[in-house]
């Protein structure tokens, strides 16, 4: 057994016996590059209003599947993406960009009968900010409450729950 160097493509083996008889055999060996899969994100934590981008790198011609799942216990609905096998690296926008929580990204690459997996994760943080202005805060008078909302993804739905339990 002999291990070829990565750039070696021609191999000659010679065998000799005790009587000095020898024979040689030459072979051209086509060396396949080793399968790899690299998943890269530009950061680990995103706000709910920014795109989540994943860069996938592997061998050209590999079949790649990306699964994105919420990182919670129990049954979860995942999203699967099948990538174009022509060129790598590829950058894709991941789903679940608007929903706060933690997510796991599982990658699977297949090429030439070999399989490689990789995993990464990301988190979406809540970016909604609410401010309330109060006008005419006097006992037994009509009070005006005004909400100002920013961040997140509009349109917003506001629910007012008052101290007496009334919801508006």
Z-matrix of the N, CA and C atoms (Angstrom, degrees):
N
C 1 1.458
C 2 1.511 1 108.51
N 3 1.331 2 114.51 1 137.70
C 4 1.450 3 120.29 2 179.01
C 5 1.524 4 107.69 3 -142.58
N 6 1.306 5 117.01 4 135.58
C 7 1.462 6 121.64 5 178.65
C 8 1.514 7 108.51 6 -98.34
N 9 1.335 8 115.18 7 125.31
C 10 1.457 9 120.60 8 -179.33
C 11 1.521 10 110.80 9 -79.93
N 12 1.316 11 115.20 10 147.50
C 13 1.456 12 120.58 11 172.84
C 14 1.528 13 108.06 12 -69.30
N 15 1.325 14 118.27 13 154.35
C 16 1.463 15 120.82 14 -176.09
C 17 1.523 16 115.02 15 -56.63
N 18 1.329 17 118.84 16 -29.39
C 19 1.455 18 119.66 17 -177.84
C 20 1.530 19 113.30 18 -96.78
N 21 1.333 20 118.08 19 3.48
C 22 1.461 21 121.64 20 -178.40
C 23 1.519 22 109.85 21 -82.76
N 24 1.316 23 116.92 22 131.59
C 25 1.451 24 120.48 23 178.39
C 26 1.516 25 112.39 24 -124.76
N 27 1.351 26 118.22 25 -15.42
C 28 1.463 27 122.31 26 -178.96
C 29 1.517 28 108.62 27 -116.20
N 30 1.333 29 116.51 28 133.15
C 31 1.455 30 121.99 29 -177.99
C 32 1.529 31 108.32 30 -131.27
N 33 1.326 32 116.31 31 131.02
C 34 1.468 33 121.58 32 173.73
C 35 1.512 34 107.45 33 -123.48
N 36 1.338 35 116.37 34 129.82
C 37 1.460 36 121.32 35 176.82
C 38 1.518 37 108.03 36 -118.03
N 39 1.315 38 115.89 37 134.75
C 40 1.459 39 122.11 38 179.14
C 41 1.520 40 108.31 39 -121.44
N 42 1.324 41 115.28 40 135.88
C 43 1.455 42 120.81 41 179.03
C 44 1.533 43 107.99 42 -125.26
N 45 1.350 44 117.08 43 131.06
C 46 1.472 45 121.79 44 178.10
C 47 1.519 46 108.36 45 -127.00
N 48 1.355 47 115.78 46 144.19
C 49 1.464 48 119.42 47 177.05
C 50 1.522 49 109.61 48 -100.89
N 51 1.350 50 117.63 49 -177.88
C 52 1.461 51 122.75 50 -178.19
C 53 1.529 52 112.94 51 -63.98
N 54 1.321 53 116.99 52 -23.80
C 55 1.467 54 120.22 53 -178.67
C 56 1.517 55 112.25 54 -86.78
N 57 1.339 56 117.52 55 -1.75
C 58 1.460 57 119.93 56 178.65
C 59 1.514 58 112.98 57 92.32
N 60 1.327 59 117.53 58 2.61
C 61 1.460 60 120.00 59 176.20
C 62 1.528 61 108.83 60 -73.94
N 63 1.317 62 116.36 61 137.45
C 64 1.462 63 119.73 62 -176.98
C 65 1.519 64 110.33 63 -139.15
N 66 1.295 65 114.30 64 153.23
C 67 1.457 66 121.53 65 175.18
C 68 1.532 67 107.33 66 -143.30
N 69 1.321 68 115.52 67 144.94
C 70 1.470 69 120.76 68 179.22
C 71 1.514 70 109.66 69 -123.92
N 72 1.270 71 115.32 70 148.12
C 73 1.476 72 122.27 71 177.46
C 74 1.523 73 107.42 72 -135.45
N 75 1.333 74 116.51 73 131.39
C 76 1.466 75 120.99 74 177.82
C 77 1.518 76 109.65 75 -114.09
N 78 1.294 77 114.76 76 143.45
C 79 1.462 78 120.71 77 178.63
C 80 1.523 79 108.80 78 -139.47
N 81 1.315 80 115.18 79 143.29
C 82 1.459 81 120.43 80 168.74
C 83 1.519 82 106.53 81 -95.91
N 84 1.297 83 115.34 82 125.44
C 85 1.465 84 121.05 83 -177.18
C 86 1.528 85 108.17 84 -108.74
N 87 1.320 86 115.64 85 124.19
C 88 1.460 87 120.22 86 175.00
C 89 1.518 88 107.61 87 -87.97
N 90 1.308 89 115.67 88 113.59
C 91 1.452 90 120.76 89 -177.61
C 92 1.521 91 110.19 90 -89.46
N 93 1.311 92 116.34 91 123.03
C 94 1.461 93 121.99 92 177.72
C 95 1.526 94 108.77 93 -88.88
N 96 1.322 95 118.02 94 136.80
C 97 1.462 96 119.16 95 175.85
C 98 1.531 97 109.98 96 -66.82
N 99 1.294 98 116.57 97 149.25
C 100 1.460 99 121.24 98 179.92
C 101 1.530 100 109.39 99 -69.72
N 102 1.314 101 115.54 100 139.34
C 103 1.459 102 120.89 101 178.02
C 104 1.529 103 109.66 102 -70.78
N 105 1.312 104 116.38 103 136.75
C 106 1.460 105 121.76 104 176.49
C 107 1.523 106 107.88 105 -140.54
N 108 1.318 107 116.55 106 159.64
C 109 1.462 108 122.19 107 175.69
C 110 1.516 109 107.75 108 -145.21
N 111 1.329 110 116.21 109 120.04
C 112 1.459 111 121.85 110 -179.76
C 113 1.530 112 108.35 111 -122.60
N 114 1.332 113 116.16 112 123.50
C 115 1.458 114 122.62 113 176.00
C 116 1.529 115 107.64 114 -108.79
N 117 1.330 116 117.10 115 123.16
C 118 1.454 117 121.71 116 -176.30
C 119 1.521 118 110.54 117 -128.91
N 120 1.328 119 115.78 118 131.14
C 121 1.459 120 121.22 119 174.61
C 122 1.521 121 107.59 120 -116.05
N 123 1.333 122 116.80 121 148.89
C 124 1.469 123 118.40 122 -178.13
C 125 1.521 124 112.48 123 -72.12
N 126 1.346 125 118.11 124 -18.86
C 127 1.457 126 121.97 125 173.43
C 128 1.518 127 109.26 126 -162.45
N 129 1.327 128 116.80 127 173.52
C 130 1.466 129 121.41 128 -176.71
C 131 1.513 130 113.33 129 -99.63
N 132 1.341 131 117.79 130 -24.47
C 133 1.459 132 121.59 131 -176.86
C 134 1.528 133 108.75 132 -123.83
N 135 1.339 134 114.93 133 129.64
C 136 1.463 135 121.77 134 -178.85
C 137 1.525 136 109.12 135 -123.60
N 138 1.324 137 115.99 136 154.72
C 139 1.460 138 119.42 137 170.97
C 140 1.522 139 107.41 138 -87.95
N 141 1.322 140 115.86 139 161.54
C 142 1.463 141 119.89 140 -173.37
C 143 1.525 142 113.47 141 -70.04
N 144 1.306 143 118.55 142 -6.54
C 145 1.461 144 120.11 143 -179.19
C 146 1.538 145 113.17 144 -110.42
N 147 1.330 146 117.35 145 14.66
C 148 1.470 147 118.72 146 178.86
C 149 1.530 148 110.81 147 -122.56
N 150 1.338 149 117.23 148 148.91
C 151 1.469 150 119.96 149 -178.85
C 152 1.528 151 112.14 150 -70.63
N 153 1.316 152 114.86 151 144.15
C 154 1.469 153 122.00 152 177.39
C 155 1.528 154 106.39 153 -101.83
N 156 1.330 155 116.13 154 115.25
C 157 1.469 156 121.12 155 -174.80
C 158 1.525 157 110.25 156 -111.40
N 159 1.329 158 115.72 157 135.58
C 160 1.466 159 123.15 158 178.53
C 161 1.520 160 108.11 159 -122.50
N 162 1.347 161 116.08 160 131.00
C 163 1.463 162 120.73 161 174.67
C 164 1.521 163 107.96 162 -105.96
N 165 1.335 164 115.53 163 129.41
C 166 1.456 165 122.95 164 -178.53
C 167 1.522 166 107.64 165 -113.64
N 168 1.337 167 116.27 166 129.00
C 169 1.462 168 120.28 167 176.69
C 170 1.520 169 109.05 168 -127.90
N 171 1.319 170 116.10 169 134.14
C 172 1.458 171 123.64 170 177.61
C 173 1.520 172 108.12 171 -162.78
N 174 1.324 173 116.78 172 -171.12
C 175 1.468 174 120.70 173 179.52
C 176 1.525 175 110.87 174 -69.87
N 177 1.333 176 117.47 175 141.79
C 178 1.466 177 119.29 176 172.75
C 179 1.530 178 109.28 177 -57.88
N 180 1.309 179 116.27 178 139.42
C 181 1.456 180 120.94 179 179.38
C 182 1.519 181 114.15 180 89.22
N 183 1.332 182 118.48 181 -5.06
C 184 1.465 183 120.89 182 179.18
C 185 1.522 184 109.76 183 -73.20
N 186 1.317 185 116.79 184 147.31
C 187 1.455 186 122.54 185 171.38
C 188 1.516 187 107.15 186 -90.02
N 189 1.318 188 117.26 187 123.83
C 190 1.465 189 121.59 188 -175.85
C 191 1.526 190 109.60 189 -123.69
N 192 1.327 191 114.66 190 133.83
C 193 1.459 192 122.79 191 174.31
C 194 1.523 193 107.78 192 -121.10
N 195 1.324 194 116.19 193 134.12
C 196 1.463 195 122.48 194 177.47
C 197 1.526 196 107.63 195 -119.17
N 198 1.341 197 116.55 196 125.16
C 199 1.460 198 122.20 197 174.87
C 200 1.515 199 108.55 198 -112.00
N 201 1.325 200 116.83 199 131.49
C 202 1.461 201 122.72 200 177.02
C 203 1.522 202 107.69 201 -118.49
N 204 1.350 203 115.75 202 123.17
C 205 1.461 204 120.94 203 -175.64
C 206 1.527 205 110.29 204 -132.75
N 207 1.340 206 116.51 205 142.02
C 208 1.463 207 118.28 206 171.08
C 209 1.527 208 109.42 207 -61.33
N 210 1.321 209 116.90 208 140.51
C 211 1.465 210 121.87 209 -178.19
C 212 1.529 211 109.04 210 -89.98
N 213 1.324 212 115.37 211 74.49
C 214 1.462 213 122.53 212 178.58
C 215 1.521 214 108.17 213 -135.63
N 216 1.328 215 116.22 214 159.22
C 217 1.463 216 119.80 215 178.27
C 218 1.518 217 109.52 216 -80.19
N 219 1.319 218 115.60 217 156.84
C 220 1.453 219 121.18 218 179.36
C 221 1.514 220 111.64 219 90.89
N 222 1.314 221 114.92 220 -170.61
C 223 1.465 222 121.02 221 -178.98
C 224 1.518 223 109.90 222 -72.64
N 225 1.319 224 116.67 223 130.03
C 226 1.460 225 121.63 224 177.38
C 227 1.516 226 109.19 225 -131.43
N 228 1.306 227 115.46 226 153.19
C 229 1.455 228 120.56 227 175.79
C 230 1.520 229 108.27 228 -94.28
N 231 1.323 230 115.59 229 121.48
C 232 1.461 231 121.65 230 179.70
C 233 1.521 232 109.34 231 -102.18
N 234 1.310 233 115.81 232 162.90
C 235 1.457 234 122.33 233 175.16
C 236 1.521 235 107.88 234 -117.23
N 237 1.328 236 116.51 235 134.81
C 238 1.463 237 121.81 236 -178.30
C 239 1.523 238 109.68 237 -114.72
N 240 1.338 239 115.25 238 137.10
C 241 1.463 240 121.52 239 175.28
C 242 1.521 241 108.57 240 -122.87
N 243 1.333 242 116.50 241 132.32
C 244 1.465 243 122.10 242 173.63
C 245 1.515 244 106.78 243 -103.92
N 246 1.338 245 116.61 244 128.40
C 247 1.457 246 119.79 245 -174.70
C 248 1.517 247 112.44 246 -97.05
N 249 1.323 248 114.10 247 151.95
C 250 1.457 249 122.49 248 173.62
C 251 1.527 250 108.11 249 -62.22
N 252 1.321 251 117.17 250 131.65
C 253 1.461 252 120.66 251 -174.88
C 254 1.527 253 113.63 252 -86.83
N 255 1.304 254 118.04 253 -1.53
C 256 1.461 255 119.64 254 -173.04
C 257 1.525 256 113.83 255 -71.05
N 258 1.306 257 117.55 256 -47.34
C 259 1.463 258 118.79 257 -172.68
C 260 1.517 259 111.38 258 -135.66
N 261 1.292 260 114.70 259 144.36
C 262 1.459 261 122.99 260 172.63
C 263 1.515 262 106.93 261 -139.96
N 264 1.317 263 119.41 262 149.24
C 265 1.454 264 127.04 263 4.27
C 266 1.525 265 112.31 264 -74.51
N 267 1.340 266 114.81 265 154.71
C 268 1.459 267 123.11 266 174.81
C 269 1.520 268 108.42 267 -124.36
N 270 1.325 269 115.79 268 144.64
C 271 1.461 270 120.61 269 175.64
C 272 1.518 271 108.10 270 -116.79
N 273 1.342 272 115.81 271 130.24
C 274 1.457 273 121.26 272 179.84
C 275 1.530 274 109.32 273 -126.16
N 276 1.327 275 115.69 274 157.93
C 277 1.460 276 121.62 275 173.62
C 278 1.516 277 107.25 276 -94.75
N 279 1.329 278 115.82 277 128.04
C 280 1.459 279 120.89 278 -176.84
C 281 1.521 280 111.92 279 -85.20
N 282 1.346 281 115.82 280 155.12
C 283 1.466 282 119.73 281 175.37
C 284 1.529 283 110.56 282 -75.73
N 285 1.291 284 116.01 283 -178.22
C 286 1.471 285 123.86 284 178.90
C 287 1.525 286 111.82 285 63.11
N 288 1.339 287 118.94 286 26.25
C 289 1.448 288 119.57 287 -179.00
C 290 1.514 289 111.96 288 -72.63
N 291 1.321 290 118.07 289 -18.28
C 292 1.451 291 120.23 290 -173.63
C 293 1.525 292 113.49 291 -101.39
N 294 1.303 293 118.16 292 -11.46
C 295 1.465 294 122.42 293 -173.52
C 296 1.519 295 109.61 294 -104.26
N 297 1.335 296 116.91 295 121.50
C 298 1.463 297 119.93 296 -178.65
C 299 1.521 298 110.82 297 -64.03
N 300 1.327 299 115.60 298 147.50
C 301 1.462 300 121.73 299 178.73
C 302 1.512 301 111.16 300 141.93
N 303 1.345 302 115.28 301 -177.41
C 304 1.466 303 122.56 302 178.37
C 305 1.519 304 108.99 303 -104.78
N 306 1.326 305 116.55 304 144.88
C 307 1.457 306 122.42 305 -176.86
C 308 1.519 307 110.58 306 -134.33
N 309 1.330 308 115.56 307 145.91
C 310 1.462 309 122.68 308 177.52
C 311 1.524 310 108.08 309 -110.18
N 312 1.330 311 115.58 310 135.74
C 313 1.462 312 122.07 311 177.83
C 314 1.524 313 107.46 312 -114.03
N 315 1.329 314 116.62 313 117.55
C 316 1.465 315 122.27 314 177.18
C 317 1.520 316 108.62 315 -108.99
N 318 1.331 317 116.40 316 129.53
C 319 1.460 318 121.52 317 177.85
C 320 1.519 319 110.42 318 -114.78
N 321 1.322 320 115.95 319 144.58
C 322 1.461 321 122.67 320 177.58
C 323 1.524 322 107.54 321 -135.25
N 324 1.338 323 116.59 322 122.30
C 325 1.464 324 121.49 323 177.27
C 326 1.518 325 108.56 324 -116.54
N 327 1.342 326 116.57 325 136.80
C 328 1.458 327 122.10 326 177.48
C 329 1.528 328 108.44 327 -129.11
N 330 1.330 329 113.93 328 133.16
C 331 1.470 330 119.18 329 -179.18
C 332 1.519 331 108.23 330 -159.56
N 333 1.316 332 116.82 331 128.42
C 334 1.463 333 121.44 332 175.94
C 335 1.518 334 113.96 333 57.12
N 336 1.321 335 117.61 334 37.62
C 337 1.455 336 120.71 335 178.55
C 338 1.523 337 114.26 336 79.74
N 339 1.312 338 117.78 337 2.79
C 340 1.471 339 121.77 338 179.48
C 341 1.526 340 109.24 339 -109.60
N 342 1.329 341 115.45 340 154.21
C 343 1.463 342 122.08 341 -179.82
C 344 1.513 343 109.52 342 -130.03
N 345 1.329 344 115.53 343 139.83
C 346 1.460 345 122.00 344 177.88
C 347 1.525 346 107.41 345 -135.61
N 348 1.335 347 116.47 346 140.16
C 349 1.464 348 120.97 347 177.45
C 350 1.523 349 109.84 348 -121.27
N 351 1.330 350 115.17 349 157.84
C 352 1.464 351 122.31 350 175.78
C 353 1.520 352 107.28 351 -153.03
N 354 1.327 353 115.68 352 156.44
C 355 1.461 354 120.60 353 -178.95
C 356 1.517 355 110.27 354 -142.40
N 357 1.320 356 115.87 355 146.38
C 358 1.458 357 122.76 356 172.35
C 359 1.527 358 107.06 357 -146.74
N 360 1.311 359 116.86 358 179.96
C 361 1.458 360 119.79 359 -179.94
C 362 1.524 361 109.65 360 -150.25
N 363 1.336 362 114.69 361 164.37
C 364 1.455 363 120.32 362 175.29
C 365 1.522 364 109.20 363 -151.65
N 366 1.323 365 114.98 364 165.93
C 367 1.462 366 121.17 365 -179.36
C 368 1.515 367 109.32 366 -131.68
N 369 1.334 368 115.60 367 140.79
C 370 1.459 369 121.97 368 174.41
C 371 1.528 370 107.49 369 -108.57
N 372 1.335 371 116.33 370 123.02
C 373 1.460 372 120.83 371 179.96
C 374 1.521 373 110.73 372 -99.34
N 375 1.321 374 115.33 373 147.60
C 376 1.452 375 122.20 374 176.73
C 377 1.523 376 108.95 375 -70.06
N 378 1.321 377 116.90 376 130.31
C 379 1.465 378 120.80 377 -179.44
C 380 1.527 379 112.34 378 -119.56
N 381 1.338 380 117.33 379 13.20
C 382 1.462 381 119.63 380 -179.30
C 383 1.531 382 109.35 381 -74.01
N 384 1.318 383 114.98 382 131.96
C 385 1.468 384 121.98 383 176.52
C 386 1.523 385 106.85 384 -122.53
N 387 1.332 386 116.26 385 130.79
C 388 1.456 387 120.77 386 178.00
C 389 1.523 388 108.98 387 -124.96
N 390 1.330 389 115.14 388 134.49
C 391 1.461 390 122.37 389 175.23
C 392 1.518 391 107.36 390 -127.09
N 393 1.331 392 116.62 391 142.01
C 394 1.463 393 121.28 392 -178.69
C 395 1.521 394 108.64 393 -121.61
N 396 1.337 395 114.97 394 128.01
C 397 1.464 396 121.57 395 173.52
C 398 1.528 397 108.17 396 -98.76
N 399 1.320 398 116.14 397 138.84
C 400 1.467 399 121.98 398 178.69
C 401 1.523 400 108.29 399 -117.95
N 402 1.343 401 116.10 400 127.29
C 403 1.462 402 121.36 401 177.24
C 404 1.523 403 109.37 402 -118.64
N 405 1.321 404 116.40 403 140.28
C 406 1.459 405 123.36 404 175.12
C 407 1.527 406 112.01 405 61.17
N 408 1.310 407 116.75 406 52.54
C 409 1.464 408 121.64 407 -179.85
C 410 1.518 409 110.25 408 -81.31
N 411 1.345 410 115.30 409 71.59
C 412 1.464 411 120.89 410 179.42
C 413 1.516 412 108.75 411 -122.33
N 414 1.313 413 115.33 412 144.19
C 415 1.450 414 122.21 413 -179.70
C 416 1.527 415 110.57 414 -58.53
N 417 1.329 416 115.76 415 135.44
C 418 1.465 417 124.50 416 178.63
C 419 1.527 418 113.57 417 62.67
N 420 1.316 419 117.37 418 23.01
C 421 1.465 420 122.02 419 175.88
C 422 1.529 421 108.89 420 -121.03
N 423 1.332 422 116.27 421 156.39
C 424 1.454 423 121.73 422 176.12
C 425 1.532 424 108.22 423 -67.27
N 426 1.343 425 115.45 424 127.39
C 427 1.462 426 121.47 425 179.74
C 428 1.519 427 108.02 426 -105.57
N 429 1.311 428 116.80 427 136.74
C 430 1.468 429 121.35 428 177.06
C 431 1.522 430 109.16 429 -104.76
N 432 1.327 431 115.52 430 122.21
C 433 1.470 432 121.98 431 176.30
C 434 1.524 433 107.84 432 -110.90
N 435 1.314 434 116.30 433 130.36
C 436 1.464 435 121.01 434 179.28
C 437 1.524 436 108.55 435 -126.17
N 438 1.329 437 116.29 436 125.57
C 439 1.471 438 121.42 437 179.54
C 440 1.518 439 109.79 438 -98.85
N 441 1.324 440 115.31 439 139.06
C 442 1.467 441 122.88 440 174.73
C 443 1.527 442 106.76 441 -122.24
N 444 1.323 443 116.37 442 118.24
C 445 1.457 444 121.58 443 -175.51
C 446 1.522 445 109.25 444 -117.19
N 447 1.344 446 116.42 445 140.37
C 448 1.465 447 121.64 446 174.71
C 449 1.525 448 108.77 447 -144.11
N 450 1.323 449 115.24 448 169.27
C 451 1.463 450 120.53 449 -177.61
C 452 1.515 451 110.69 450 77.87
N 453 1.315 452 116.52 451 -173.00
C 454 1.460 453 119.91 452 179.16
C 455 1.517 454 112.04 453 59.09
N 456 1.309 455 115.51 454 -154.59
C 457 1.458 456 121.10 455 -178.67
C 458 1.518 457 110.44 456 -127.20
N 459 1.339 458 117.25 457 106.37
C 460 1.455 459 119.72 458 178.01
C 461 1.539 460 110.10 459 -66.66
N 462 1.320 461 120.18 460 162.09
C 463 1.455 462 126.36 461 5.65
C 464 1.526 463 111.11 462 -77.14
N 465 1.323 464 115.67 463 153.43
C 466 1.459 465 122.31 464 -178.45
C 467 1.524 466 109.51 465 -99.14
N 468 1.315 467 116.35 466 150.43
C 469 1.459 468 123.24 467 173.57
C 470 1.526 469 106.91 468 -117.05
N 471 1.311 470 116.29 469 118.74
C 472 1.462 471 120.91 470 -178.49
C 473 1.525 472 109.45 471 -103.39
N 474 1.318 473 115.99 472 138.52
C 475 1.459 474 122.68 473 173.12
C 476 1.517 475 107.01 474 -126.91
N 477 1.320 476 116.22 475 125.38
C 478 1.464 477 122.29 476 179.16
C 479 1.528 478 106.98 477 -100.58
N 480 1.313 479 116.90 478 122.80
C 481 1.459 480 121.84 479 174.19
C 482 1.520 481 107.09 480 -114.06
N 483 1.324 482 116.09 481 114.77
C 484 1.456 483 121.73 482 -175.86
C 485 1.521 484 110.73 483 -88.45
N 486 1.322 485 116.60 484 164.88
C 487 1.477 486 121.46 485 -175.51
C 488 1.525 487 112.64 486 -62.53
N 489 1.333 488 118.29 487 -21.91
C 490 1.462 489 120.87 488 177.95
C 491 1.534 490 112.44 489 -86.89
N 492 1.347 491 116.83 490 3.94
C 493 1.462 492 121.49 491 178.32
C 494 1.517 493 113.87 492 93.36
N 495 1.318 494 118.20 493 -6.23
C 496 1.449 495 122.03 494 -179.89
C 497 1.542 496 109.38 495 -70.09
N 498 1.320 497 115.52 496 136.09
C 499 1.469 498 121.45 497 178.18
C 500 1.518 499 108.53 498 -114.38
N 501 1.312 500 116.21 499 133.94
C 502 1.466 501 121.52 500 179.22
C 503 1.502 502 109.42 501 -128.38
